Amino acid sequence: MENNEDLIAYSDEEEHETKKKPENADQFKNTGGGYSTLHATGFKDFLLKAELLRAISEAGFEHPSEVQISGIPRTIEGKDVLCQAKSGMGKTAVFVLSLLQLLDSKNPEPLSGLVLCHTKELAHQINREIHRLGKYLTAIKSECIVGGDSIDDQSKMLKNNAPHIIVGTPGRILDLARKNHLDLSHIKFFILDECDKILEQIDMRKDIQQIFVKTPQDKQVLMFSATFSKETKKTARKFMQNQEEIFIDDETKLTLHGLQQYYVNIREEEKSKKLIDILDALLFNQVIIFVRTVPRAIHLNKILVECNFPSIAIHSQLSTDERRKNYTAFKDFQKRIMVSTDVFARGVDFERVNIVINYDMPENRGDGSDETDTYLHRVGRAGRFGTKGLAITFVATEEEKATLKKIQDRFVVSIPELPDEIDTDQYMNQA
């Protein structure tokens, strides 16, 4: 990553401290670069509050996932944690449950927890998860603060009824802090979700740095993502002290079990017709179609709507109200097809999506991200939490063929050409 000179200046002693081996590291079993602390048979093994266990049960979660088994004990112990686990493994629940566990149930201190992510939709989703899992911890209040909403309303809320947890996007949080509407001096928990996306973008990373230095030195720092480049790991470590690092599977195994992956060799001018043929032929709950640019998203969605498909488009040029309206329509199953740019490639969960189509192959945009990472995040929208799913990628150029080979080489997977027929049982869960 370039421009490391823009990072916060740490002393040599502090930088050395972040790389020390944890004192109790030897008692943990090393698994794929991380540790596995215990064999939990249920969430009760984490000794969580009764209110949390009740909400977990009502949410239908029976057994913790591997990342939850590794992550929750460490975060509850107050350790800084850098965590990588593939999409759909329940990383969000690690920091949500830990945050709710560590806050005082009866008299929590306002503005104790700060969760930052790179999109408004992901911020709202995390906030909903906090409300869902914290529904019986009635003294703990969480608010979502993102750009596009009234900054005056947000300022009044912070002044008159400050929440205990804030979930937000870096730009708006920094703006409020600079104007002294948001006091970050009491933050005890500093959390980044999809932190590779945040730290790889120079402008967003600078915002994070400025927010970070406004918070107390003595705080817990947690960072989560499905993918980390070596440079991003190095950057993330500069925010942490004596951190524990949890890597569930090494990067060559970041595939998604239950997800069937295929490609289609095709000319650019044939893509729309082939897409319509695929949508006509396949059974699906919901589909996300990823394209390269905003104009392509608008144009493709128009074609699908004209062909009477229940399609909607999401992209960065929509107003906040339009984007929220379209997001809600898809989330609530009012629309079954969404054409999207990479704004929804990461983090955001749509539980009914079982097919992802890469209408355009992911590109290396030169912003520090990798096209193989983007591919993993995109196809990870299907097959969430171990369910079945289908990913189809259109390959139209020699460059895209090279990208497909790069994807297969990195993840040690063979992606075959799309057959004439696909057994529905391969990508549809049985009722």
C-alpha positions as CSV (number, residue, x, y, z in Angstrom):
1,M,0.0,0.0,0.0
2,E,1.3,3.4,-0.9
3,N,1.3,6.6,1.3
4,N,2.1,4.8,4.5
5,E,3.6,8.1,5.5
6,D,0.1,9.3,6.0
7,L,-0.4,6.9,8.9
8,I,-0.5,8.0,12.5
9,A,3.0,8.3,13.9
10,Y,3.7,5.7,16.6
11,S,6.8,5.5,18.6
12,D,9.2,2.6,18.1
13,E,8.3,1.3,21.5
14,E,4.6,1.3,20.7
15,E,5.1,-0.3,17.4
16,H,7.2,-3.0,19.0
17,E,4.4,-3.6,21.6
18,T,1.9,-4.3,18.9
19,K,3.9,-7.2,17.6
20,K,4.6,-8.9,20.9
21,K,3.4,-12.5,21.3
22,P,0.4,-12.6,23.7
23,E,1.5,-14.0,27.0
24,N,-1.0,-16.8,26.9
25,A,-0.6,-17.6,23.2
26,D,0.9,-21.0,23.8
27,Q,-2.2,-22.4,25.4
28,F,-4.2,-21.9,22.2
29,K,-4.3,-24.2,19.3
30,N,-3.0,-22.5,16.1
31,T,-5.4,-22.9,13.2
32,G,-4.6,-21.3,9.9
33,G,-2.8,-18.4,11.5
34,G,-5.2,-17.9,14.4
35,Y,-6.2,-19.7,17.6
36,S,-9.0,-21.9,18.6
37,T,-9.8,-21.6,22.3
38,L,-12.5,-24.1,23.1
39,H,-15.0,-26.5,21.7
40,A,-18.3,-24.7,22.3
41,T,-21.5,-26.7,22.0
42,G,-23.6,-23.6,22.4
43,F,-23.6,-19.9,23.0
44,K,-24.1,-20.6,26.7
45,D,-20.5,-21.7,26.9
46,F,-19.4,-18.1,26.5
47,L,-21.2,-17.2,29.8
48,L,-23.1,-14.5,28.1
49,K,-25.8,-12.4,29.8
50,A,-29.2,-14.1,30.1
51,E,-30.8,-11.4,28.0
52,L,-28.3,-12.1,25.1
53,L,-28.9,-15.8,25.3
54,R,-32.6,-15.3,25.1
55,A,-32.3,-13.0,22.0
56,I,-29.8,-15.5,20.4
57,S,-32.3,-18.3,20.9
58,E,-35.1,-16.3,19.4
59,A,-33.0,-15.4,16.4
60,G,-32.6,-19.1,15.7
61,F,-28.9,-19.4,16.3
62,E,-28.2,-22.8,17.9
63,H,-24.4,-23.3,17.6
64,P,-21.6,-20.8,17.3
65,S,-19.6,-20.8,14.1
66,E,-15.8,-21.3,14.0
67,V,-15.1,-17.6,14.0
68,Q,-17.5,-17.0,16.9
69,I,-15.8,-19.8,18.9
70,S,-12.4,-18.2,18.3
71,G,-13.5,-14.6,18.5
72,I,-16.0,-14.1,21.2
73,P,-13.9,-15.3,24.1
74,R,-11.0,-13.0,23.1
75,T,-13.1,-9.9,22.6
76,I,-15.0,-10.5,25.9
77,E,-11.6,-10.7,27.6
78,G,-10.9,-7.2,26.3
79,K,-8.2,-8.1,23.8
80,D,-7.6,-6.2,20.6
81,V,-8.5,-8.5,17.8
82,L,-7.8,-8.7,14.0
83,C,-10.1,-11.2,12.5
84,Q,-10.4,-12.7,9.0
85,A,-13.1,-15.2,8.1
86,K,-14.9,-15.9,4.9
87,S,-18.2,-14.4,4.1
88,G,-21.3,-15.7,5.9
89,M,-19.5,-17.0,9.0
90,G,-21.1,-14.7,11.5
91,K,-18.3,-12.1,12.1
92,T,-20.8,-9.4,12.8
93,A,-22.2,-11.4,15.8
94,V,-18.7,-11.6,17.3
95,F,-18.4,-7.9,17.9
96,V,-22.1,-7.2,18.4
97,L,-22.4,-9.9,21.2
98,S,-19.1,-8.9,22.7
99,L,-20.0,-5.2,22.8
100,L,-23.4,-5.9,24.4
101,Q,-21.8,-8.3,26.9
102,L,-19.2,-5.8,27.9
103,L,-21.4,-2.7,28.3
104,D,-23.1,-2.3,31.7
105,S,-26.6,-3.7,31.4
106,K,-28.3,-1.2,33.8
107,N,-26.2,2.0,33.6
108,P,-24.2,2.0,30.4
109,E,-22.0,5.1,29.7
110,P,-23.1,7.1,26.7
111,L,-20.9,7.1,23.6
112,S,-18.9,4.0,24.7
113,G,-18.9,2.0,21.5
114,L,-18.1,3.2,17.9
115,V,-18.6,0.8,14.9
116,L,-17.4,2.1,11.6
117,C,-18.0,0.7,8.1
118,H,-17.7,1.8,4.5
119,T,-21.4,2.0,3.4
120,K,-24.6,3.4,4.7
121,E,-26.4,0.2,4.1
122,L,-23.9,-1.9,6.0
123,A,-24.1,0.6,8.9
124,H,-27.9,0.2,9.1
125,Q,-27.6,-3.6,8.9
126,I,-25.2,-3.7,11.8
127,N,-27.4,-1.3,13.8
128,R,-30.4,-3.6,13.2
129,E,-28.3,-6.6,14.4
130,I,-27.4,-4.7,17.6
131,H,-31.1,-4.0,18.1
132,R,-32.1,-7.6,17.4
133,L,-29.5,-9.2,19.7
134,G,-29.8,-6.5,22.3
135,K,-33.6,-6.4,22.4
136,Y,-33.8,-7.4,26.1
137,L,-30.9,-5.1,27.2
138,T,-33.3,-2.2,27.2
139,A,-30.9,0.3,28.9
140,I,-28.5,0.0,25.9
141,K,-29.3,2.3,23.0
142,S,-27.7,2.2,19.6
143,E,-28.0,4.7,16.7
144,C,-26.9,4.8,13.1
145,I,-25.2,8.0,11.9
146,V,-24.4,8.2,8.2
147,G,-24.1,10.8,5.5
148,G,-27.2,11.8,3.6
149,D,-29.3,12.1,6.8
150,S,-29.9,15.4,8.5
151,I,-26.8,16.5,10.3
152,D,-28.9,18.9,12.4
153,D,-31.1,16.1,13.6
154,Q,-28.1,14.0,14.4
155,S,-26.5,16.8,16.4
156,K,-29.6,17.3,18.4
157,M,-29.9,13.6,19.1
158,L,-26.3,13.5,20.3
159,K,-26.8,16.5,22.5
160,N,-30.2,15.6,24.1
161,N,-30.2,11.8,24.1
162,A,-26.7,10.4,23.2
163,P,-26.7,6.6,22.5
164,H,-24.3,4.2,24.1
165,I,-23.3,2.7,20.7
166,I,-22.9,4.6,17.4
167,V,-22.7,2.8,14.1
168,G,-21.6,5.0,11.3
169,T,-19.6,5.9,8.2
170,P,-16.3,7.7,8.7
171,G,-17.1,10.9,6.8
172,R,-20.1,11.9,8.8
173,I,-18.7,10.7,12.2
174,L,-15.6,12.9,11.6
175,D,-17.7,15.8,10.5
176,L,-19.7,15.7,13.7
177,A,-16.6,15.3,15.8
178,R,-14.8,18.2,14.2
179,K,-17.8,20.5,14.9
180,N,-17.8,19.3,18.5
181,H,-21.3,17.7,18.2
182,L,-19.8,14.3,18.9
183,D,-17.6,13.7,21.9
184,L,-15.3,10.7,21.3
185,S,-13.3,11.1,24.5
186,H,-15.3,8.3,26.3
187,I,-15.0,5.6,23.5
188,K,-14.1,2.2,25.0
189,F,-14.7,0.1,22.0
190,F,-13.4,1.1,18.5
191,I,-14.6,-1.4,15.8
192,L,-14.0,-1.5,12.0
193,D,-16.1,-3.9,9.9
194,E,-14.9,-4.7,6.3
195,C,-11.8,-2.9,7.5
196,D,-9.8,-3.8,4.4
197,K,-12.1,-1.7,2.3
198,I,-11.8,1.2,4.7
199,L,-8.0,1.0,5.1
200,E,-7.2,0.5,1.4
201,Q,-9.0,3.7,0.4
202,I,-6.6,6.6,1.2
203,D,-9.3,9.2,1.9
204,M,-11.4,6.9,4.1
205,R,-8.2,5.7,5.9
206,K,-7.3,9.3,6.7
207,D,-10.8,9.9,8.1
208,I,-10.4,6.8,10.3
209,Q,-7.0,8.0,11.6
210,Q,-8.4,11.4,12.5
211,I,-11.3,9.7,14.3
212,F,-9.0,7.3,16.0
213,V,-6.8,10.0,17.6
214,K,-9.8,11.7,19.0
215,T,-10.6,8.6,21.1
216,P,-8.9,7.6,24.3
217,Q,-5.6,5.7,24.1
218,D,-7.0,3.1,26.5
219,K,-9.7,1.4,24.4
220,Q,-10.3,-2.0,22.8
221,V,-9.8,-2.1,19.0
222,L,-11.5,-4.8,16.9
223,M,-11.1,-5.2,13.1
224,F,-13.0,-7.6,10.9
225,S,-13.0,-8.6,7.2
226,A,-13.2,-11.6,4.9
227,T,-10.0,-10.6,3.1
228,F,-6.8,-8.9,4.1
229,S,-3.8,-8.0,1.9
230,K,-0.4,-8.1,3.6
231,E,-0.2,-4.4,3.4
232,T,-3.6,-3.9,5.0
233,K,-2.7,-6.3,7.8
234,K,0.4,-4.2,8.4
235,T,-1.7,-1.0,8.5
236,A,-4.3,-2.5,10.8
237,R,-1.7,-3.6,13.3
238,K,-0.6,0.0,13.8
239,F,-4.0,0.7,15.4
240,M,-3.6,-2.1,17.9
241,Q,-1.7,-3.2,20.9
242,N,-0.8,-6.8,21.8
243,Q,-3.6,-7.9,19.4
244,E,-4.7,-11.4,18.8
245,E,-5.1,-12.4,15.2
246,I,-7.8,-14.9,14.1
247,F,-7.5,-16.2,10.6
248,I,-10.2,-18.8,9.9
249,D,-8.6,-20.8,7.0
250,D,-5.7,-19.5,5.1
251,E,-6.4,-17.3,2.0
252,T,-6.2,-20.2,-0.4
253,K,-9.2,-21.8,1.3
254,L,-11.5,-18.7,1.4
255,T,-14.1,-20.5,-0.7
256,L,-17.7,-20.9,0.2
257,H,-19.0,-24.4,0.9
258,G,-22.4,-25.1,-0.8
259,L,-21.7,-22.5,-3.5
260,Q,-21.7,-23.8,-7.1
261,Q,-19.5,-21.6,-9.4
262,Y,-19.6,-21.5,-13.2
263,Y,-18.4,-19.2,-16.0
264,V,-19.8,-18.4,-19.4
265,N,-17.6,-17.5,-22.4
266,I,-19.4,-14.8,-24.2
267,R,-19.1,-11.8,-26.4
268,E,-20.0,-8.4,-24.9
269,E,-23.0,-7.8,-27.2
270,E,-24.5,-11.2,-26.2
271,K,-24.5,-10.6,-22.5
272,S,-28.0,-9.2,-22.1
273,K,-29.7,-12.0,-24.1
274,K,-27.7,-14.7,-22.2
275,L,-28.7,-13.1,-18.9
276,I,-32.4,-13.1,-19.8
277,D,-32.1,-16.8,-20.9
278,I,-30.5,-17.7,-17.6
279,L,-33.1,-15.9,-15.5
280,D,-35.8,-17.6,-17.5
281,A,-34.3,-21.0,-17.0
282,L,-33.3,-21.0,-13.4
283,L,-35.4,-21.2,-10.2
284,F,-34.4,-18.5,-7.8
285,N,-35.4,-16.8,-4.6
286,Q,-33.4,-13.6,-5.2
287,V,-30.6,-12.7,-7.6
288,I,-27.9,-10.0,-7.4
289,I,-26.3,-9.0,-10.7
290,F,-23.0,-7.2,-10.4
291,V,-21.8,-4.7,-13.1
292,R,-18.8,-2.5,-13.5
293,T,-20.2,1.0,-13.7
294,V,-23.3,3.1,-12.7
295,P,-24.4,3.7,-16.4
296,R,-24.3,-0.1,-17.0
297,A,-26.4,-0.7,-13.8
298,I,-29.0,1.8,-14.9
299,H,-29.1,0.4,-18.5
300,L,-29.2,-3.2,-17.6
301,N,-31.9,-2.7,-15.0
302,K,-34.0,-0.8,-17.6
303,I,-33.7,-3.8,-19.9
304,L,-34.8,-6.3,-17.3
305,V,-37.8,-4.1,-16.2
306,E,-38.9,-3.8,-19.8
307,C,-38.7,-7.7,-20.0
308,N,-41.1,-7.8,-17.0
309,F,-38.5,-9.0,-14.5
310,P,-39.0,-7.8,-10.9
311,S,-35.7,-5.8,-11.0
312,I,-34.3,-2.9,-9.1
313,A,-30.9,-1.0,-9.3
314,I,-28.6,0.1,-6.5
315,H,-25.6,2.4,-7.2
316,S,-23.8,5.4,-5.8
317,Q,-25.6,8.0,-7.9
318,L,-28.9,7.4,-6.2
319,S,-30.0,9.8,-3.5
320,T,-29.9,8.6,0.1
321,D,-33.7,8.3,0.1
322,E,-33.8,6.4,-3.2
323,R,-31.0,4.1,-2.2
324,R,-32.7,3.3,1.1
325,K,-36.1,2.8,-0.6
326,N,-34.5,0.3,-3.2
327,Y,-32.5,-1.5,-0.5
328,T,-35.6,-2.0,1.6
329,A,-37.7,-3.2,-1.4
330,F,-35.1,-5.8,-2.1
331,K,-34.5,-6.7,1.6
332,D,-38.3,-7.1,2.1
333,F,-38.6,-9.4,-1.0
334,Q,-40.7,-6.8,-2.9
335,K,-38.1,-7.1,-5.7
336,R,-36.3,-10.3,-6.5
337,I,-33.6,-9.1,-8.8
338,M,-31.0,-6.4,-7.9
339,V,-28.5,-4.9,-10.4
340,S,-25.7,-3.4,-8.4
341,T,-22.2,-1.9,-8.6
342,D,-19.7,-3.1,-6.1
343,V,-21.4,-0.9,-3.4
344,F,-23.1,-4.1,-2.2
345,A,-20.3,-6.5,-2.9
346,R,-19.3,-6.5,0.8
347,G,-20.8,-7.1,4.1
348,V,-24.5,-6.5,3.4
349,D,-26.6,-9.6,4.0
350,F,-29.7,-10.6,2.0
351,E,-30.7,-13.9,3.4
352,R,-32.9,-15.0,0.4
353,V,-30.2,-14.4,-2.3
354,N,-29.2,-17.7,-3.8
355,I,-27.8,-16.6,-7.1
356,V,-25.1,-14.1,-7.9
357,I,-24.3,-13.2,-11.5
358,N,-21.1,-11.4,-12.4
359,Y,-22.3,-9.6,-15.6
360,D,-19.0,-7.9,-15.6
361,M,-15.9,-9.5,-14.2
362,P,-14.4,-7.8,-11.2
363,E,-11.5,-5.4,-12.0
364,N,-8.4,-4.3,-10.3
365,R,-9.2,-0.6,-9.8
366,G,-5.7,0.3,-8.5
367,D,-7.0,1.3,-5.1
368,G,-5.2,-1.4,-3.2
369,S,-8.0,-3.9,-3.6
370,D,-7.6,-7.1,-5.6
371,E,-10.1,-8.4,-8.2
372,T,-9.9,-11.9,-6.6
373,D,-11.0,-10.3,-3.2
374,T,-13.9,-8.5,-5.0
375,Y,-14.9,-11.8,-6.6
376,L,-15.0,-13.5,-3.2
377,H,-17.1,-10.8,-1.7
378,R,-19.5,-10.7,-4.6
379,V,-20.2,-14.4,-4.8
380,G,-20.4,-14.5,-1.0
381,R,-23.7,-12.7,-1.2
382,A,-25.1,-16.1,-2.1
383,G,-24.6,-19.2,0.0
384,R,-24.6,-17.2,3.3
385,F,-24.2,-19.1,6.6
386,G,-23.6,-22.5,4.9
387,T,-26.7,-22.4,2.7
388,K,-26.6,-23.4,-1.0
389,G,-26.0,-20.9,-3.8
390,L,-25.0,-20.4,-7.4
391,A,-22.5,-18.0,-8.9
392,I,-22.2,-17.4,-12.6
393,T,-19.5,-15.2,-14.2
394,F,-19.5,-13.8,-17.7
395,V,-16.1,-13.9,-19.4
396,A,-15.8,-11.7,-22.5
397,T,-12.2,-10.8,-23.0
398,E,-8.7,-12.3,-22.8
399,E,-8.0,-10.1,-19.7
400,E,-11.1,-11.5,-18.0
401,K,-10.0,-15.0,-18.8
402,A,-6.7,-14.2,-17.1
403,T,-8.7,-12.9,-14.1
404,L,-10.7,-16.1,-14.0
405,K,-7.5,-18.1,-13.9
406,K,-6.1,-15.9,-11.1
407,I,-9.3,-16.5,-9.1
408,Q,-9.0,-20.3,-9.6
409,D,-5.3,-20.3,-8.7
410,R,-5.7,-18.2,-5.6
411,F,-8.6,-20.2,-4.1
412,V,-7.4,-23.6,-5.5
413,V,-10.8,-24.2,-7.1
414,S,-11.8,-25.3,-10.6
415,I,-14.7,-23.3,-12.0
416,P,-16.3,-25.1,-14.9
417,E,-18.2,-23.7,-17.8
418,L,-21.9,-23.3,-17.3
419,P,-23.7,-26.5,-18.4
420,D,-26.9,-26.5,-20.4
421,E,-28.9,-27.6,-17.4
422,I,-28.3,-27.3,-13.7
423,D,-29.9,-29.5,-11.1
424,T,-32.0,-27.3,-8.8
425,D,-30.9,-29.2,-5.8
426,Q,-27.3,-27.9,-6.3
427,Y,-28.3,-24.3,-5.5
428,M,-31.8,-24.4,-3.8
429,N,-32.2,-25.5,-0.2
430,Q,-34.8,-28.1,0.4
431,A,-37.9,-26.7,2.3
